[in-house]
Amino acid sequence: MKIAFQLAWKNLIGAGLRTWLNVGVLAFSFLVIVFYNAMLDGWNHQAKFESIKWEYAHGQLINENYDPYDPFTVQDGHGIFPGKTADLCPILIRQGTLYPNNRMLTVALMGIDTSQRIVSIPVEKLKSKYGEFPVIMGRNMANSLKVKVGDQILLRWRDKNGTFDATEVTVSGIFKTDVPTVDNGKVWMSIQKLWEITDLNHHATYFVANQNFKNPNIPGWKYKSQEALLQDITNIIAMKKTSSSIIYILLLSIALLAIFDTQVLSVFRRQKEIGTYVALGMTRTQVVGIFTVEGSMYSVFAIIISGIIGIPLFAFLAKTGISFPTNSQDVGFAMAETIYPIFGIKLILGSILLVMVSATIVSFLPTRKITKMNPVDALKGKLQ
C-alpha cells in the first residue's frame, strides 16, 4: 500500500495542470455541497426557533371546530376550556375590519392574555398610555396599513349575535417578527377587551401550551405537539434539499467525469508501465490498486484545497450570516432577513465521505481492464 501511495503521488504531481484542473473542479463541487446544505440547515434552525418563540411554544390545544387553514371556521371555532389553564395561554380569534386612511381592510382580531409569558408577543405594550382600546401589530402589517405608534384607526366587528359595532383603536406598539402568521393580517389586543366587545367571555380559539402542560386529551379540543406544528417547515426544507441536490449532483458528476476520463487516458497511455509492474511480479489486483489509489487521491487533494479555502470563508459566513432581499412575507413562513449557515460535523464528514467514495469508484471502473492482461502482453506493454 505504501508503494501504491508513493507511485500515485509521483504520477499525480507529474501530470501537472491536468491534476489541478480535476482537483479544482472536485473542490468546487465539495464547497457548493457543504455551503448549500449548511444554508438550508441554518434556515431550518432559524425558522423553527422563531416559530416556537412567537407562535407554537411547546404545543397548541385547538378547538375541534377550528381549522387554521380554513378562515370560515373562525366564526364557530371557539369554546370555553373545561380544565385548568395555568400552563396555557388563551387566544381568541375574531374577524374585523379596519378603515385606515379611507381604506378598508379585513383583519383577524387576535385576543391574547396580557399576563402571558409563553410566546414572545409583546403584550406589555397593550398596557400602555395609548387610549382605552390599545392594539399592537407586526411591522409588515403596520407598513401595509401605513400607520405608526399613536395613530388611531376605526375598527368594526361583530359580536356573538352578529350585531355590528365600531370604535376607534389606538396603535400602542409595533413589533418585528420573522413569522408571517403572527404578522400578516393580524391585529393583537387584550383578550379581556375582545371578550368584552364580542360578549364571548372566557372563550378561546386555541391555547398555547408551556413545557409543563401534561393533559392533551380533553373532549372538544385537539392537541398538536411542537413536532406536529413544525412538520410543515420540516417538509419544506426537505423538499428544498431534494430539489437542490440535483444541482450539486450535476456539479459532482462533472468533476467525477473528468477523473474518469483521466483514468481511461492513463490506462491507455501507460500500457508499458503497467506491463513493467506485472513483469516485476505485481499481481493484477496490486496494479489496479495503484491506479485506484491514484484516482482517489484527487479527492484527498480536493478536500485539502477546500479546507484551505472553505474554513476561513465558512467561519466568516457563520459569524456574519447572509442577508437576502426577500423575507418571511414573500416565502409564506418564518425566514429571517439574515440566515446564519450551520456547518455541522455530520454535514462536513458526510460530504467528505461522499466525495471520496465517489472518486474511488470512478477511479476503479476504468482500471478493471488491467485484470484481463496476460503475462506475455504485459511484457510487450499491450492490452487486449
C-alpha positions in Angstrom: 0.0 0.0 0.0 2.9 2.3 0.8 4.3 1.8 -2.7 0.9 2.4 -4.2 0.7 5.8 -2.5 4.2 6.7 -3.5 3.6 5.9 -7.1 0.2 7.6 -7.1 1.8 10.8 -5.6 4.6 10.8 -8.2 2.2 10.3 -11.1 -0.3 13.0 -10.0 2.4 15.6 -9.4 3.9 14.7 -12.7 0.6 15.2 -14.5 0.8 18.9 -13.7 -2.1 21.1 -14.9 -4.4 18.1 -15.6 -4.3 17.1 -12.0 -5.0 20.5 -10.6 -7.9 21.1 -13.0 -9.5 17.9 -11.8 -8.8 18.8 -8.2 -10.2 22.3 -8.7 -13.5 21.1 -10.2 -13.9 18.5 -7.4 -13.1 21.0 -4.7 -15.6 23.5 -6.1 -18.3 20.8 -6.1 -17.4 19.9 -2.5 -17.7 23.5 -1.4 -21.0 24.0 -3.1 -22.5 20.9 -1.5 -21.4 21.9 2.0 -22.4 25.5 1.6 -25.9 24.9 0.2 -26.7 22.3 2.8 -25.4 24.5 5.6 -27.6 27.3 4.4 -30.7 25.1 4.4 -29.8 23.7 7.9 -29.4 27.3 9.1 -32.7 28.3 7.6 -34.4 25.3 9.1 -33.0 26.0 12.6 -33.9 29.7 12.5 -37.4 29.1 11.1 -38.2 26.5 13.8 -36.7 28.7 16.5 -38.7 31.7 15.5 -41.9 29.7 15.1 -41.5 28.2 18.6 -40.7 31.6 20.1 -43.6 33.5 18.6 -46.4 31.1 17.9 -46.1 27.4 18.8 -44.2 27.3 22.1 -44.4 23.6 23.3 -47.7 22.9 21.5 -51.2 24.1 20.9 -54.6 23.0 22.2 -57.1 23.8 19.4 -60.8 23.9 19.4 -62.2 21.0 17.4 -64.3 23.2 15.2 -61.4 25.5 14.2 -59.1 24.8 11.3 -56.1 27.1 10.9 -56.1 26.6 7.2 -59.8 27.4 6.8 -60.8 31.1 7.6 -64.5 30.2 7.5 -64.1 28.2 10.7 -63.2 31.3 12.8 -66.8 32.2 13.4 -67.7 29.0 15.2 -64.3 27.6 16.1 -64.1 28.6 19.7 -65.3 27.4 23.1 -64.8 27.5 26.9 -62.0 25.3 28.2 -63.2 22.9 30.7 -60.0 22.4 32.6 -57.3 24.4 34.3 -55.4 26.9 32.3 -52.4 27.6 34.5 -50.0 26.2 31.8 -51.9 27.6 28.8 -52.2 31.0 27.1 -55.7 31.5 25.6 -56.0 33.1 22.2 -59.3 34.1 20.7 -59.7 34.9 17.0 -62.5 37.0 15.6 -62.9 38.8 12.3 -62.9 42.5 12.0 -62.5 45.4 9.5 -60.1 48.3 9.8 -60.5 51.6 8.0 -57.1 53.2 7.8 -56.7 56.3 5.7 -60.0 56.0 4.0 -59.3 52.3 3.0 -61.0 49.1 4.2 -59.0 46.0 5.2 -60.3 42.8 6.7 -58.2 41.6 9.6 -58.1 38.9 12.2 -58.5 40.2 15.7 -56.2 38.3 18.0 -57.1 38.4 21.7 -54.3 37.3 24.0 -53.8 37.2 27.7 -51.8 40.3 28.7 -50.1 38.4 31.6 -48.8 35.5 29.5 -45.1 34.7 29.2 -45.3 31.7 26.9 -44.9 33.3 23.5 -43.0 36.5 22.5 -45.9 38.7 21.6 -45.1 42.0 23.4 -48.3 42.0 25.5 -46.8 44.6 27.8 -47.4 47.2 25.1 -51.1 46.6 25.5 -50.9 48.1 28.9 -49.7 51.5 27.6 -51.0 55.0 27.9 -52.5 55.0 24.4 -56.2 55.3 24.9 -58.8 52.9 26.2 -58.5 50.4 23.3 -54.8 49.8 22.6 -53.8 47.3 19.9 -50.4 46.1 18.6 -49.3 44.7 15.3 -46.3 43.5 13.4 -44.1 45.7 11.4 -45.2 44.5 8.0 -48.9 44.8 9.0 -48.2 48.4 10.1 -46.4 49.2 6.8 -49.4 47.9 4.8 -51.8 50.0 6.9 -49.3 53.0 6.8 -49.7 53.6 10.5 -47.4 54.3 13.3 -47.5 54.2 17.1 -50.1 56.6 18.4 -52.3 56.5 15.3 -56.0 55.9 15.7 -57.9 53.6 13.3 -61.6 52.9 13.1 -62.4 49.2 13.8 -65.6 47.4 13.1 -66.5 43.9 14.4 -69.5 41.7 15.1 -70.4 40.3 18.5 -71.6 36.7 19.1 -75.1 37.6 18.0 -73.9 39.0 14.7 -74.5 42.6 15.6 -72.0 45.1 14.2 -70.3 47.7 16.3 -67.4 50.0 15.8 -64.9 52.2 17.7 -61.5 53.9 17.4 -58.5 51.8 18.4 -55.0 53.2 19.1 -51.8 51.6 17.8 -49.8 51.3 21.1 -47.0 49.1 19.7 -45.4 47.8 16.6 -43.1 44.7 16.8 -40.8 43.0 14.5 -41.1 39.3 13.8 -40.0 36.8 11.1 -43.1 34.7 11.5 -45.7 35.9 8.9 -48.6 34.0 10.6 -48.2 36.3 13.6 -47.8 39.5 11.5 -49.8 39.4 8.2 -53.4 40.4 8.6 -53.3 40.2 12.4 -54.2 42.9 15.0 -53.4 41.9 18.6 -55.3 43.1 21.6 -56.1 42.1 25.2 -58.3 39.0 25.3 -60.3 40.6 28.1 -61.1 43.5 25.8 -62.0 41.2 23.0 -64.3 39.2 25.4 -66.0 42.4 26.3 -66.7 43.7 22.8 -67.9 40.3 21.4 -69.7 39.1 24.6 -67.7 35.8 24.4 -66.5 35.7 27.9 -63.8 33.1 28.6 -63.9 31.7 25.1 -60.7 30.8 23.2 -60.0 29.6 19.7 -56.8 27.8 20.8 -54.4 27.7 23.7 -50.6 27.8 23.5 -49.0 25.4 26.0 -45.8 25.7 28.0 -43.5 22.9 28.9 -45.5 21.9 32.0 -48.7 21.1 30.2 -49.4 17.4 30.5 -53.1 16.8 29.7 -53.6 16.8 25.9 -56.7 14.5 25.9 -59.6 16.9 26.6 -63.0 16.5 24.9 -63.8 19.2 22.3 -60.1 20.1 21.9 -57.3 18.6 19.8 -53.7 18.8 20.9 -50.9 19.4 18.4 -47.4 18.9 19.7 -44.5 21.1 18.9 -43.2 18.5 16.4 -46.5 18.3 14.6 -46.8 22.0 14.3 -43.2 22.3 12.9 -43.8 19.5 10.4 -44.7 21.9 7.6 -41.4 23.7 7.9 -39.5 20.3 8.0 -41.3 19.2 4.9 -40.5 22.4 3.0 -36.8 22.2 3.9 -36.7 18.6 2.9 -38.2 19.4 -0.4 -35.7 22.2 -0.9 -32.8 19.8 -0.1 -34.2 17.3 -2.6 -34.6 19.8 -5.4 -31.2 21.4 -4.7 -29.5 18.1 -4.7 -30.0 17.9 -8.5 -27.7 20.9 -8.8 -24.8 19.7 -6.8 -25.1 16.1 -8.2 -24.6 17.6 -11.6 -21.6 19.5 -10.4 -20.1 16.4 -8.7 -20.9 14.4 -11.8 -18.9 16.8 -14.0 -15.9 16.5 -11.6 -16.1 12.7 -11.5 -16.4 12.5 -15.3 -13.2 14.4 -15.6 -11.5 11.9 -13.2 -13.0 9.0 -15.1 -11.7 10.4 -18.4 -8.2 11.0 -16.9 -8.1 7.4 -15.6 -9.1 6.0 -19.0 -6.4 8.0 -20.7 -3.9 6.9 -18.1 -4.6 3.2 -18.6 -4.3 3.7 -22.4 -1.1 5.7 -22.4 0.7 3.8 -19.7 0.5 0.3 -21.1 4.2 -0.3 -20.9 4.3 0.9 -17.3 1.5 -1.5 -16.5 3.4 -4.3 -18.3 6.5 -3.5 -16.3 4.6 -3.7 -13.0 3.3 -7.1 -14.0 6.6 -8.3 -15.2 8.2 -7.3 -11.9 5.9 -9.6 -10.1 3.0 -7.4 -9.1 -0.4 -9.1 -9.2 -3.2 -7.6 -11.4 -5.0 -6.6 -8.2 -2.0 -4.7 -7.0 -1.7 -2.8 -10.3 -5.4 -2.0 -10.2 -4.9 -0.8 -6.7 -2.2 1.7 -7.8 -4.4 3.3 -10.4 -7.4 3.3 -8.0 -5.4 5.0 -5.2 -4.1 7.5 -7.8 -7.7 8.4 -8.8 -8.9 8.5 -5.2 -6.1 10.9 -4.3 -7.8 13.5 -6.4 -10.5 13.7 -3.7 -7.8 14.0 -1.0 -6.2 16.9 -2.7 -9.7 18.4 -3.3 -10.6 18.2 0.4 -7.3 19.8 1.4 -7.8 22.7 -1.1 -11.4 23.0 0.1 -10.3 23.2 3.7 -7.8 26.0 2.9 -10.4 28.0 1.1 -13.5 26.9 2.9 -12.5 27.1 6.6 -11.9 30.9 6.8 -14.8 31.6 4.3 -17.3 29.4 6.1 -16.2 30.7 9.5 -16.9 34.3 8.3 -20.3 33.4 6.9 -21.3 31.5 10.0 -20.5 34.6 12.1 -21.9 37.4 9.9 -24.7 35.4 8.1 -26.0 36.1 4.6 -28.7 38.7 4.0 -31.4 38.2 1.4 -33.6 40.8 -0.3 -36.6 38.6 0.4 -38.2 38.0 3.8 -40.8 35.8 5.5 -43.7 37.7 3.9 -42.6 36.5 0.4 -42.0 32.8 1.2 -45.0 32.3 3.4 -43.3 31.0 6.6 -40.6 32.0 9.0 -37.5 33.3 7.3 -35.1 35.8 8.8 -33.6 38.7 6.8 -30.2 37.2 7.6 -29.6 33.5 7.6 -26.6 32.0 9.5 -25.4 28.8 7.9 -24.8 25.8 10.2 -21.7 23.8 9.3 -22.2 20.8 11.4 -19.8 17.9 11.8 -22.2 15.5 10.3 -22.6 17.6 7.2 -18.8 18.0 6.8 -18.0 14.3 7.3 -20.9 13.2 5.2 -19.8 15.4 2.3 -16.1 14.2 2.6 -17.3 10.6 2.6 -19.5 11.2 -0.5 -16.6 12.8 -2.5 -14.0 10.2 -1.5 -16.2 7.2 -2.2 -17.4 8.6 -5.5 -13.9 9.5 -6.6 -12.7 6.0 -5.7 -15.5 4.2 -7.6 -15.0 6.2 -10.8 -11.2 5.6 -10.5 -11.7 1.9 -10.2 -14.0 1.4 -13.1 -11.6 2.2 -16.0 -8.8 0.1 -14.4 -10.8 -3.2 -14.5 -9.4 -3.9 -18.0 -5.9 -4.4 -16.4 -7.2 -7.6 -14.7 -7.6 -9.2 -18.2 -4.0 -8.7 -19.2 -2.0 -11.9 -19.8 1.7 -12.1 -18.9 3.0 -12.1 -22.5 1.2 -9.0 -23.4 2.3 -7.4 -20.2 5.9 -7.8 -21.2 5.1 -6.1 -24.6 3.1 -3.3 -22.9 0.0 -4.2 -24.8 -3.6 -4.5 -23.6 -6.2 -6.8 -25.1 
